[in-house]
Amino acid sequence: MGMASTRLERRTGEDRTATVEALRERLRGMQQAGSLQVEPAPVEPAAVGLAEVVRALRPGAAHSIESRSLALACLGAAMPAGAWGAIVGMPDLGVEAARDLGVPIERIALVPHPGRAWLDVVASLAEAMPVVLAASPGRVTHTDAARIAARLRQASSTLLVAGPWPNAATVVRSLRAEWEGLADGDGRIAGGSLLVEASSGGAPRLARIPIGGGPAGPELAPELAPEPGLALGSALAEHQPAA
């Protein structure tokens, strides 16, 4: 700073004025450039419909879905017409609520309490049915996940895990619910949609799923109420080790 100031003082008055004005002009240009608003990059609109999410759930692999109600909706949409599926580890499943989410409950084998035989039950069901939905059993080793993955590939079956899963081929999560008709907060809800993201290693696939019933749509649905006598036992569950 000292040297620059000395050189500036040694110049004539006109030179100093020109230099100062040039600096001021440059500062004004920098300030104007800094104040410019950068336009956000255009976002590709989300495709409408649960089918867009199901397309990411390729057969022969395990997929993680963060919400149980969303997982149930995906199960119903992923099941081939006339095929059977299975739900494992959901003892409090409400059948009517599941049916409302699109699950053909009359063609679903329920194993509410797989116990420590979770891995064997899921693997056996996946060999016989194209789509299996299972509540996450908690901690799963990468070795066990690899065993399940091998069975899924061999049978070309799809495993949907409601919760985390090691090395999941796809992770499906809801981003936000969007509602129509609220105006400035005093309107009446006319409809809504759930924005969902399906990540499979590449660019995430976005889908907008129409929902109804007010703010308590699929993403915000309460726990599905149990209905006594509707949980079908499975012979597979009888083979679990004694506790």
Secondary structure, DSSP 8 states (H G I E B T S, - for coil): -HHHHHHHHHS-HHHHHHHHHHHHHHHHHHHHHHHS----------EESTHHHHTTS-SSEEEEES-HHHHHHHHHHHS-TT--EEEES-TT--HHHHHHTT--GGGEEEES--GGGHHHHHHHHHHH-SEEEEE--S---HHHHHHHHHHHHHHT-EEEEES--TT-SEEEEEEEEEEES-TTTTS---EEEEEEEEESSSS-EEEEEEE-STT-SGGG-------TT-----GGGGGS---
